[in-house]
C-alpha cells in the first residue's frame, strides 16, 4: 500500500480506538485488532522502505499502545526501531525525549542499571528539563535510595 493509503489506515485505526470500551473483557480482542493493524502498516513501511516522520508517528503510536496493554515484547521492537529512526534525524525532539524516558523506566524495571547509566550519559541539560525525562530521573533516584513510597 502506498503511503497515502497507509496514512488513511492509521486514521481509521485511530477512529476505531475511540470506539473502544474500558471493559476488561474486551481488552484482549481490542489489543489484538490494534496489534494486527499496526503490524500490517509497519510491514508495509518496511517493505517499501518508507523512513520518514510518518514512520516515526506509526512506531510511536504502536509503542504507546503497547504500554497501555502491557506488551513489553512488542514495545521493545518499537523502541529499537524508534532509536534507529531518531538517530537518522527523524521525528521530533519531544517524541525522542518521551521515548527516552520510557527507556529509562523500562530499564529501571528490568534492574538494568548499566543501561540506565548509559542512557543518562547521553542526556543534555535541556533533556533533563523535559517533563517526561525529569519524571523518569526522579523515579530512578527514588529507586536508587530505596524510597518506594
LINCOR-V587469 format. One record per pair of residues at least 12 apart in sequence whose ideal C-beta (glycine too) atoms are under 10 Angstrom apart, sorted by the first residue. I is the first residue (numbers start at 1). J is the second residue. Records with the same first field share a line. If there is no record, write none. Layout:
BEGIN
I=J, J
END
This chain:
BEGIN
1=40, 41, 43, 44, 45, 47, 48
2=44, 48, 50
3=44, 45, 48, 50, 52, 54, 55
5=41, 44
6=40, 41, 42, 44, 45, 48, 50, 54, 55, 58
7=41, 54, 57, 58
9=37, 38, 40, 41, 44, 58
10=37, 38, 41, 54, 57, 58, 61
12=37
13=33, 34, 37, 38, 40, 41, 58, 61, 62, 65
14=61
16=30, 33, 34, 37
17=30, 33, 34, 37, 61, 65, 68
20=33, 34
27=68, 69, 70
28=69
30=65, 68, 69
31=65, 66, 68, 69, 70, 71, 74
32=69
34=61, 62, 65, 66, 68, 69, 71
35=62, 65, 66, 69, 71, 74
37=62
38=58, 59, 61, 62, 63, 65, 66, 74, 78
39=62, 74, 77
41=54, 55, 58, 59, 61, 62
42=55, 58, 59, 62, 77, 78, 81
44=58
45=58, 59, 81
46=81
51=81, 84, 85, 88, 90
52=85, 88, 90, 91
53=85, 90, 91, 92, 95
54=90
55=81, 82, 85, 88, 90, 91
56=81, 82, 85, 86, 88, 90, 91, 92, 95, 96, 99
57=90, 91, 92, 95
58=78, 81
59=77, 78, 79, 80, 81, 82, 83, 84, 85, 86, 90, 91, 95, 99
60=78, 82, 85, 91, 92, 95, 96, 98, 99
61=78
62=74, 75, 77, 78, 81, 82
63=75, 76, 77, 78, 79, 81, 82, 95, 98, 99, 102
64=78, 98, 99, 102
65=78
66=78, 79, 102
67=102, 105, 106
72=106, 109, 110
75=99, 102, 103, 106
76=103, 106
78=99, 102
79=99, 100, 102, 103, 106
82=95, 96, 98, 99, 100, 102, 103
83=96, 99, 100, 103
86=99, 100
93=126, 127, 130
94=130, 131, 132
95=132
96=127, 130, 133
97=123, 124, 126, 127, 128, 129, 130, 131, 132, 133, 134, 136
98=130, 131, 132, 133, 136
99=132
100=119, 120, 122, 123, 127, 130, 132, 133, 136
101=119, 127, 130, 131, 132, 133, 134, 135, 136, 137, 139
102=132, 133, 136
103=115, 116, 118, 119, 136
104=116, 119, 120, 123, 132, 133, 135, 136, 137, 139, 140
105=132, 135, 136, 137, 139, 140, 143
106=119, 136
107=119, 136, 140
108=136, 139, 140, 142, 143, 144
109=139, 143
111=143
113=140, 143, 144
116=136, 137, 140, 143, 144
117=140
119=133, 136, 140
120=133, 136, 137, 140
123=136, 137
END
